[in-house]
Amino acid sequence: MAGLRARQASGLRLLALSTLGFCLMLHVGAKRPPKMPPCPPSCSCTRDTAFCVDSKAVPRNLPSEVISLTLVNAAFSEIQDGAFSHLPLLQFLLLNSNKFTLIGDNAFTGLSHLQYLSLANNNLQTLPRDIFRPLDILSDLDLRGNSLNCDCKVKWLVEWLAHTNTTVAPIYCASPPRFQEHKVQDLPLREFDCITTDFVLYQTLPFPAVSAEPFLYSSDLYLALAQPGVSACTVLKWDYVERQLRDYDRIPAPSAVHCKPMVVDSQLYVVVAQLFGGSYIYHWDPNTTRFTKLQDIDPQRVRKPNDLEAFRIDGDWYFAVADSSKAGATSLYRWHQNGFYSHQALHAWHRDTDLEFVDGEGKPRLIVSSSSQAPVIYQWSRTQKQFVAQGEVTQVPDAQAVKHFRAGRDSYLCLSRYIGDSKILRWEGPRFSEVQALPSRGSLALQPFLVGGRRYLALGSDFSFTQIYQWDEGRQKFVRFQELAVQAPRAFCYMPAGDAQLLLAPSFKGQTLVYRHVVVDLSA
């Protein structure tokens, strides 16, 4: 009996072990229930949602299946580029009631499924341009409760709000004062003046110069510079590939004060005015590719040249030389067949310093400025084929240089003075009325010029930086615009070179600087 019971017990143990093994096999073969993905300590997560409080950054270890993310009381202030790129299925993003001040340009990159975005009640003053453009199916956007500064940086937002299909709750400006409490959606785009300009240093020519004259010849752009320091008139050529001025040729000129290029009947001439040793006219020979002397200018007639002006009247070419010697006279020369010949003597004994040719309303005029008397205006007589004295600009007794410009229907004169303020005068028939005075102690050069509809005035000084002024059409005055570090400029010259708008500033004491006019969109 005992042996029988032992065998029965052993059989039961084997059966129990077999049953257990079978159950274990069934358990191993069965599919395990899915594990919940990890959830950061600062978040509460379900399979497709995450609610995070006091997070120090956008949580990176969230389930990739999350379609709704809420951040509350976040412990960081900047949303960086690609902050949510690890959540490509995100549809709802609630970032309200935080302290966000900055958002990266590409903060929402990769969120092609995002439908609802709440940035309400943060400290945002501006938003990156086009930040919502990648959100193709965004249906709701909440930006309320921020301190938006409605300057040029949010102009794009006004444009976007006018064309988007996204529902956006009303947003209000916190600044500037003129837009405070205005609804962003209602701001008129014309109120945003976001285009500004600047003159930036573009090229440095490592030498002094006292005049600069750009010219076109055989479809190429050149620049002639008077350089008494190296006894030459230097000719530079614009390189359209490298977009720089390059050395081209030199004309010997031991005491050059002005080098005036003239293209007459497709021939290039350069009038070289010198303080000593006489003045000359050179001709460019395309066969030998060099300048050759064509003729002398009578040294008894032109003793101490200071400025040159070339112009055309009724089809004829002329140039005038301002003579600054006490015994000299400003002289007019006319082209005839194979050379320039003396045509008229003007304004003797007055130490003339500058010339300005004005061809307006069919009445050619020549204005002569002098260090010893008020500027004199000469008008061309078609009957006599000479200039006839018309009057003086009595408001300015001693102008170093005189230039003119037109704004609308009005004509103006700009007159620089070495001692005293420079003047802007409105030209009203035989009369002149002062528009404004510009501080300019030590000024020998000024130049008004027009760039893309914007009018500027460059005013130099031997004792301070060059001032650039811009014309205010509403006030009909020049307003200070920019300061350029140019030492003792002797001229200013505007030169368009392809798509580059250049301002050249030849300096008597330092390098000749080339500035480029650039247009800046502050809303970009």
C-alpha positions as CSV (number, residue, x, y, z in Angstrom):
1,M,0.0,0.0,0.0
2,A,2.8,2.3,0.9
3,G,4.4,1.8,-2.5
4,L,1.1,2.5,-4.3
5,R,0.6,5.8,-2.5
6,A,4.2,6.9,-3.3
7,R,3.6,6.2,-7.0
8,Q,0.4,8.2,-7.0
9,A,2.0,11.2,-5.3
10,S,4.8,11.2,-7.9
11,G,2.3,11.1,-10.7
12,L,0.4,14.0,-9.3
13,R,3.6,16.1,-9.0
14,L,4.4,15.3,-12.7
15,L,0.9,16.4,-13.7
16,A,1.2,19.6,-11.7
17,L,4.6,20.4,-13.3
18,S,3.2,19.6,-16.8
19,T,0.2,21.9,-16.2
20,L,2.4,24.7,-14.9
21,G,4.8,24.3,-17.9
22,F,1.8,24.4,-20.3
23,C,0.5,27.5,-18.6
24,L,3.8,29.2,-18.8
25,M,4.0,28.4,-22.5
26,L,0.6,29.9,-23.0
27,H,1.7,33.0,-21.1
28,V,4.9,33.4,-23.1
29,G,3.1,32.9,-26.4
30,A,0.4,35.5,-25.6
31,K,0.8,39.2,-26.7
32,R,1.9,41.6,-23.9
33,P,-0.3,44.6,-23.3
34,P,1.4,47.9,-24.6
35,K,3.6,49.9,-22.3
36,M,2.9,53.6,-21.7
37,P,5.6,55.7,-23.3
38,P,7.7,57.8,-20.9
39,C,6.3,61.1,-19.6
40,P,8.6,63.9,-18.3
41,P,8.3,64.6,-14.5
42,S,6.8,68.1,-15.2
43,C,4.1,66.7,-17.4
44,S,0.9,64.6,-17.2
45,C,0.5,62.5,-20.3
46,T,-2.0,60.3,-22.0
47,R,-1.3,58.4,-25.3
48,D,-1.8,61.5,-27.4
49,T,-1.8,64.5,-25.0
50,A,0.6,66.2,-22.7
51,F,0.0,68.9,-20.1
52,C,3.3,70.4,-18.7
53,V,3.8,72.8,-15.8
54,D,7.0,74.6,-14.8
55,S,9.0,73.0,-17.6
56,K,12.5,74.4,-18.0
57,A,12.4,73.7,-21.7
58,V,10.1,72.2,-24.3
59,P,10.1,68.5,-23.2
60,R,12.0,66.3,-25.7
61,N,11.0,62.8,-24.5
62,L,7.3,63.1,-25.2
63,P,5.5,60.4,-27.2
64,S,5.8,61.1,-30.9
65,E,2.0,60.4,-31.2
66,V,1.1,63.4,-29.1
67,I,-1.3,65.7,-30.9
68,S,-2.0,68.1,-28.1
69,L,0.6,69.9,-26.0
70,T,0.0,72.5,-23.3
71,L,2.8,74.4,-21.5
72,V,1.8,76.5,-18.4
73,N,4.0,78.6,-16.3
74,A,7.1,77.6,-18.3
75,A,10.4,78.4,-16.6
76,F,12.0,79.7,-19.8
77,S,11.4,82.8,-21.9
78,E,12.5,82.0,-25.5
79,I,11.0,79.4,-27.9
80,Q,13.9,78.3,-30.0
81,D,14.1,77.2,-33.6
82,G,12.7,73.7,-34.2
83,A,11.4,73.5,-30.6
84,F,8.5,71.2,-31.6
85,S,10.0,69.4,-34.6
86,H,10.0,66.1,-32.6
87,L,6.2,66.2,-32.4
88,P,5.3,66.2,-36.2
89,L,1.7,65.1,-35.5
90,L,0.9,68.0,-33.2
91,Q,-2.5,69.6,-33.9
92,F,-3.1,71.6,-30.8
93,L,-0.4,73.8,-29.2
94,L,-1.3,75.9,-26.1
95,L,1.4,78.2,-25.0
96,N,-0.7,80.8,-23.2
97,S,-0.1,82.2,-19.7
98,N,3.7,82.0,-19.8
99,K,6.5,84.6,-19.9
100,F,7.7,84.2,-23.4
101,T,9.5,87.2,-24.8
102,L,11.2,85.8,-27.9
103,I,10.2,83.3,-30.6
104,G,12.8,81.9,-33.0
105,D,12.3,82.5,-36.7
106,N,11.7,78.7,-37.3
107,A,10.1,77.8,-34.0
108,F,7.1,76.1,-35.6
109,T,9.0,74.3,-38.4
110,G,7.7,70.9,-39.2
111,L,4.2,71.3,-37.7
112,S,2.3,70.7,-40.9
113,H,-0.7,69.3,-39.0
114,L,-1.1,72.2,-36.5
115,Q,-4.6,73.6,-36.4
116,Y,-4.8,75.5,-33.1
117,L,-2.1,77.8,-31.7
118,S,-2.5,79.8,-28.5
119,L,0.2,82.4,-27.6
120,A,-2.1,84.5,-25.4
121,N,-1.0,86.3,-22.2
122,N,2.8,86.3,-22.8
123,N,5.3,89.1,-23.0
124,L,5.7,89.2,-26.7
125,Q,6.4,92.6,-28.2
126,T,7.1,91.4,-31.7
127,L,7.0,88.3,-33.9
128,P,9.4,86.9,-36.5
129,R,8.4,87.7,-40.0
130,D,6.2,85.1,-41.7
131,I,6.4,82.8,-38.6
132,F,2.9,81.4,-39.3
133,R,3.4,80.9,-43.1
134,P,4.5,77.2,-42.8
135,L,1.3,76.4,-40.8
136,D,-0.7,75.5,-43.9
137,I,-3.9,74.3,-42.1
138,L,-3.9,76.6,-39.1
139,S,-7.5,77.4,-38.3
140,D,-7.3,79.3,-35.0
141,L,-4.7,81.7,-33.5
142,D,-4.8,83.5,-30.2
143,L,-2.3,86.3,-29.6
144,R,-4.3,88.3,-27.0
145,G,-2.8,89.7,-23.9
146,N,0.7,90.5,-25.3
147,S,2.4,93.9,-25.4
148,L,2.8,94.2,-29.2
149,N,5.0,97.1,-30.4
150,C,3.3,98.0,-33.7
151,D,6.3,99.3,-35.6
152,C,7.8,98.1,-38.8
153,K,8.6,94.7,-37.4
154,V,4.8,93.8,-37.3
155,K,3.9,95.3,-40.7
156,W,4.1,91.8,-42.1
157,L,1.5,90.7,-39.5
158,V,-0.9,93.3,-40.6
159,E,-0.5,92.1,-44.2
160,W,-0.9,88.5,-43.2
161,L,-4.0,89.2,-41.1
162,A,-5.6,90.9,-44.1
163,H,-5.3,87.7,-46.3
164,T,-5.3,84.7,-44.0
165,N,-8.2,82.3,-43.6
166,T,-7.1,81.6,-40.0
167,T,-9.5,82.8,-37.3
168,V,-7.6,85.3,-35.2
169,A,-9.0,86.9,-32.0
170,P,-8.7,90.7,-31.9
171,I,-5.1,91.9,-31.0
172,Y,-4.3,95.4,-29.7
173,C,-1.1,97.5,-29.9
174,A,0.7,98.5,-26.7
175,S,3.0,100.9,-28.4
176,P,4.0,103.3,-30.0
177,P,1.8,106.0,-28.5
178,R,0.1,106.8,-31.8
179,F,-1.1,103.2,-32.2
180,Q,-1.8,102.4,-28.5
181,E,-5.0,100.5,-28.0
182,H,-5.5,100.3,-31.8
183,K,-6.6,97.0,-33.2
184,V,-3.7,95.4,-35.2
185,Q,-6.2,94.1,-37.8
186,D,-7.3,97.7,-38.5
187,L,-4.0,99.4,-38.9
188,P,-3.6,101.0,-42.4
189,L,-0.4,99.8,-44.2
190,R,0.3,103.3,-45.4
191,E,1.0,104.3,-41.8
192,F,4.1,102.1,-41.8
193,D,7.1,104.1,-43.1
194,C,9.5,101.1,-43.1
195,I,11.9,101.9,-46.0
196,T,15.1,103.7,-45.0
197,T,18.5,104.2,-46.7
198,D,22.1,104.3,-45.8
199,F,25.5,105.2,-47.2
200,V,28.0,102.4,-46.5
201,L,31.7,102.4,-47.3
202,Y,32.1,100.4,-50.5
203,Q,35.6,101.0,-51.8
204,T,38.7,102.9,-50.6
205,L,41.0,104.5,-53.2
206,P,44.4,104.8,-51.4
207,F,45.2,108.3,-52.5
208,P,44.1,111.9,-52.1
209,A,42.3,113.7,-54.9
210,V,40.7,117.1,-55.3
211,S,38.1,116.5,-58.1
212,A,36.2,113.5,-59.4
213,E,34.4,113.4,-62.8
214,P,32.6,110.2,-64.0
215,F,32.0,109.8,-67.8
216,L,30.8,107.2,-70.3
217,Y,32.9,106.4,-73.4
218,S,32.3,103.6,-75.8
219,S,29.7,102.1,-73.5
220,D,32.1,101.9,-70.6
221,L,32.1,103.8,-67.3
222,Y,35.2,105.8,-66.2
223,L,36.2,108.2,-63.5
224,A,38.8,111.0,-63.9
225,L,40.5,112.2,-60.7
226,A,42.8,115.2,-60.2
227,Q,45.7,114.1,-58.0
228,P,48.2,116.9,-57.5
229,G,50.1,114.8,-54.9
230,V,51.2,112.3,-57.6
231,S,51.3,114.9,-60.4
232,A,48.6,113.2,-62.5
233,C,45.1,113.1,-63.8
234,T,44.2,109.4,-63.0
235,V,41.6,107.6,-65.0
236,L,39.8,104.6,-63.5
237,K,37.5,102.2,-65.2
238,W,34.5,100.5,-63.7
239,D,34.8,96.7,-63.7
240,Y,31.3,95.4,-64.1
241,V,32.4,91.8,-63.1
242,E,34.3,92.7,-60.0
243,R,32.1,95.7,-59.4
244,Q,35.1,97.9,-58.5
245,L,37.0,100.8,-59.9
246,R,40.3,99.7,-61.5
247,D,43.4,101.6,-62.7
248,Y,43.2,102.5,-66.4
249,D,45.5,105.3,-67.4
250,R,47.3,108.5,-66.2
251,I,47.8,111.9,-67.7
252,P,50.9,113.8,-66.5
253,A,49.7,116.9,-64.5
254,P,52.2,118.2,-61.9
255,S,49.7,120.6,-60.2
256,A,46.3,119.4,-61.4
257,V,43.2,120.9,-59.7
258,H,40.6,119.6,-62.1
259,C,40.4,117.0,-64.9
260,K,37.3,117.5,-67.0
261,P,36.4,114.7,-69.5
262,M,34.3,115.7,-72.6
263,V,33.0,113.4,-75.3
264,V,32.5,115.4,-78.5
265,D,31.5,113.7,-81.7
266,S,32.4,110.3,-80.2
267,Q,35.9,111.6,-79.4
268,L,37.2,111.8,-75.8
269,Y,39.0,114.9,-74.5
270,V,40.2,115.7,-71.1
271,V,40.7,119.3,-70.0
272,V,43.5,119.4,-67.4
273,A,43.5,122.5,-65.3
274,Q,46.8,123.2,-63.3
275,L,47.8,125.8,-60.8
276,F,51.3,126.0,-62.3
277,G,52.9,125.2,-65.6
278,G,49.9,126.0,-67.7
279,S,46.7,124.0,-68.5
280,Y,46.2,121.6,-71.4
281,I,43.7,119.6,-73.4
282,Y,44.4,115.9,-74.1
283,H,42.8,113.6,-76.7
284,W,42.3,109.8,-76.3
285,D,43.8,108.0,-79.3
286,P,42.0,104.7,-79.7
287,N,44.7,103.4,-82.1
288,T,47.6,103.9,-79.7
289,T,45.3,103.5,-76.6
290,R,46.8,106.5,-74.9
291,F,46.2,110.2,-74.2
292,T,48.1,112.7,-76.3
293,K,48.3,116.4,-75.8
294,L,46.0,118.3,-78.2
295,Q,46.5,121.9,-77.3
296,D,47.6,124.4,-74.6
297,I,45.3,126.8,-72.8
298,D,46.6,130.4,-72.9
299,P,48.4,130.9,-69.5
300,Q,47.9,134.7,-69.7
301,R,44.1,134.1,-69.9
302,V,43.8,131.3,-67.3
303,R,46.3,132.0,-64.5
304,K,45.0,130.1,-61.5
305,P,42.2,127.7,-62.4
306,N,39.9,126.5,-59.6
307,D,37.0,124.8,-61.3
308,L,35.8,123.6,-64.7
309,E,32.3,123.3,-66.1
310,A,31.4,121.7,-69.5
311,F,28.1,122.0,-71.2
312,R,26.2,122.2,-74.5
313,I,24.2,125.1,-75.9
314,D,22.2,124.9,-79.1
315,G,24.3,121.9,-80.2
316,D,27.7,123.5,-79.6
317,W,30.1,122.3,-76.9
318,Y,31.7,124.8,-74.4
319,F,33.8,124.6,-71.2
320,A,34.4,127.4,-68.7
321,V,37.3,127.8,-66.3
322,A,36.9,129.7,-63.0
323,D,40.1,131.7,-62.4
324,S,40.9,132.4,-58.8
325,S,43.9,134.7,-59.4
326,K,43.5,138.4,-58.6
327,A,44.6,139.3,-62.1
328,G,42.8,136.6,-64.0
329,A,39.3,136.2,-65.5
330,T,36.9,133.3,-65.7
331,S,37.0,132.3,-69.4
332,L,34.7,130.5,-71.8
333,Y,36.0,128.2,-74.6
334,R,34.0,126.8,-77.6
335,W,34.7,123.6,-79.6
336,H,35.2,124.3,-83.3
337,Q,36.2,121.6,-85.8
338,N,39.5,120.4,-84.3
339,G,40.0,122.2,-81.1
340,F,38.7,124.5,-78.3
341,Y,39.0,128.2,-78.9
342,S,38.6,131.2,-76.6
343,H,35.1,132.5,-76.8
344,Q,34.5,135.0,-74.0
345,A,36.1,136.4,-70.9
346,L,33.8,136.7,-67.8
347,H,34.1,138.3,-64.4
348,A,37.7,139.6,-64.3
349,W,39.6,140.4,-61.1
350,H,37.3,138.7,-58.7
351,R,39.0,135.5,-57.5
352,D,36.3,133.1,-58.8
353,T,36.1,129.7,-57.1
354,D,33.3,127.7,-58.6
355,L,31.0,127.5,-61.6
356,E,27.5,126.0,-62.1
357,F,25.7,125.6,-65.4
358,V,21.9,125.7,-65.2
359,D,19.7,124.9,-68.2
360,G,16.2,125.5,-67.2
361,E,13.1,126.7,-69.1
362,G,15.2,127.1,-72.2
363,K,17.4,129.8,-70.7
364,P,21.0,128.6,-70.2
365,R,22.7,130.3,-67.3
366,L,26.1,130.2,-65.7
367,I,26.5,131.1,-62.0
368,V,30.0,132.2,-60.9
369,S,30.8,132.2,-57.2
370,S,33.7,134.2,-55.8
371,S,35.6,134.6,-52.5
372,S,35.5,138.4,-52.9
373,Q,31.9,139.2,-53.9
374,A,28.3,137.8,-54.2
375,P,27.7,135.1,-56.9
376,V,27.0,136.5,-60.3
377,I,24.4,135.0,-62.7
378,Y,25.0,135.2,-66.4
379,Q,22.3,134.3,-69.0
380,W,23.0,133.1,-72.5
381,S,22.1,135.6,-75.2
382,R,21.2,133.7,-78.4
383,T,21.5,136.9,-80.4
384,Q,25.0,137.7,-79.2
385,K,26.0,134.0,-78.6
386,Q,27.5,135.1,-75.3
387,F,26.7,135.2,-71.7
388,V,25.3,138.5,-70.4
389,A,25.3,139.5,-66.7
390,Q,21.8,139.1,-65.2
391,G,22.2,139.8,-61.5
392,E,23.8,138.8,-58.2
393,V,22.8,136.5,-55.3
394,T,23.2,139.2,-52.7
395,Q,22.1,137.1,-49.8
396,V,25.5,135.4,-49.7
397,P,28.5,137.7,-50.1
398,D,31.2,135.1,-50.2
399,A,30.3,131.6,-51.5
400,Q,33.0,129.1,-52.0
401,A,30.8,126.8,-54.2
402,V,27.4,127.0,-55.7
403,K,25.1,124.2,-56.9
404,H,21.5,124.0,-57.9
405,F,18.6,121.5,-57.9
406,R,14.9,121.3,-58.6
407,A,12.2,120.0,-56.3
408,G,8.8,119.9,-57.8
409,R,8.3,123.1,-59.7
410,D,10.8,125.1,-57.6
411,S,14.5,125.8,-58.2
412,Y,17.0,126.1,-55.4
413,L,20.6,127.2,-55.0
414,C,23.0,125.6,-52.5
415,L,25.9,127.8,-51.5
416,S,28.8,126.7,-49.3
417,R,30.8,129.1,-47.1
418,Y,34.1,128.7,-45.4
419,I,33.3,131.2,-42.7
420,G,29.6,131.2,-41.6
421,D,26.6,129.1,-42.4
422,S,26.0,127.6,-45.9
423,K,22.7,128.6,-47.4
424,I,19.8,127.1,-49.2
425,L,17.9,129.6,-51.3
426,R,14.7,129.3,-53.3
427,W,15.1,130.8,-56.8
428,E,12.1,132.9,-57.6
429,G,12.7,134.7,-60.9
430,P,15.0,137.7,-60.2
431,R,14.7,137.2,-56.4
432,F,16.1,134.6,-53.9
433,S,14.6,133.8,-50.6
434,E,16.4,131.9,-47.9
435,V,15.0,128.5,-47.0
436,Q,17.5,127.4,-44.4
437,A,21.0,127.9,-43.1
438,L,23.3,124.9,-42.5
439,P,26.2,125.0,-40.0
440,S,29.4,124.5,-42.1
441,R,32.5,126.1,-40.7
442,G,35.4,125.3,-43.1
443,S,33.2,124.2,-46.0
444,L,34.7,124.2,-49.5
445,A,32.4,121.6,-51.1
446,L,28.8,120.7,-51.3
447,Q,26.7,118.7,-53.7
448,P,22.9,118.0,-54.0
449,F,22.1,114.7,-55.8
450,L,19.2,112.5,-56.5
451,V,19.1,108.7,-55.9
452,G,16.0,106.8,-56.8
453,G,13.6,109.6,-56.0
454,R,15.4,110.6,-52.8
455,R,17.2,113.9,-52.7
456,Y,20.3,114.4,-50.7
457,L,22.9,117.1,-50.0
458,A,26.5,116.3,-49.1
459,L,28.2,119.1,-47.2
460,G,31.9,118.9,-46.4
461,S,34.2,120.6,-43.9
462,D,37.9,120.9,-43.2
463,F,37.2,120.8,-39.4
464,S,34.5,118.2,-38.9
465,F,32.8,115.2,-40.5
466,T,30.9,115.4,-43.7
467,Q,27.1,115.8,-43.2
468,I,24.6,114.1,-45.5
469,Y,21.2,115.8,-45.5
470,Q,17.9,114.5,-46.9
471,W,15.3,116.6,-48.5
472,D,12.0,116.7,-46.5
473,E,9.3,117.2,-49.1
474,G,6.7,118.2,-46.6
475,R,8.8,120.8,-44.8
476,Q,10.6,121.9,-48.0
477,K,13.9,121.7,-46.1
478,F,16.9,119.5,-45.7
479,V,17.1,117.4,-42.5
480,R,20.2,115.9,-41.1
481,F,20.5,112.2,-42.2
482,Q,24.0,110.8,-41.8
483,E,27.6,111.6,-40.9
484,L,30.5,110.4,-43.0
485,A,34.1,110.3,-41.8
486,V,35.7,112.1,-44.8
487,Q,38.7,114.3,-44.2
488,A,38.9,117.7,-46.0
489,P,36.7,116.8,-49.0
490,R,37.2,118.9,-52.1
491,A,34.2,117.6,-54.1
492,F,31.3,115.1,-54.0
493,C,30.3,113.1,-57.0
494,Y,27.3,110.8,-57.5
495,M,28.0,108.0,-59.9
496,P,25.5,105.3,-60.9
497,A,27.3,102.1,-61.8
498,G,24.9,99.3,-62.9
499,D,22.8,98.5,-59.9
500,A,25.3,100.2,-57.5
501,Q,24.5,103.8,-56.6
502,L,27.8,105.4,-55.6
503,L,28.9,108.6,-53.8
504,L,32.5,109.6,-54.3
505,A,34.3,111.8,-51.8
506,P,37.8,113.0,-53.0
507,S,39.8,114.1,-50.1
508,F,42.7,116.6,-50.0
509,K,44.3,115.1,-46.9
510,G,43.3,111.5,-46.8
511,Q,42.0,108.6,-49.0
512,T,39.3,109.0,-51.6
513,L,36.3,107.1,-50.3
514,V,33.5,105.5,-52.3
515,Y,30.2,105.0,-50.5
516,R,27.3,102.9,-51.7
517,H,23.7,104.0,-51.3
518,V,21.7,101.0,-49.9
519,V,17.9,100.7,-49.3
520,V,16.9,99.0,-46.1
521,D,13.4,97.5,-45.4
522,L,12.9,97.8,-41.6
523,S,9.9,95.4,-41.9
524,A,12.1,92.6,-43.2
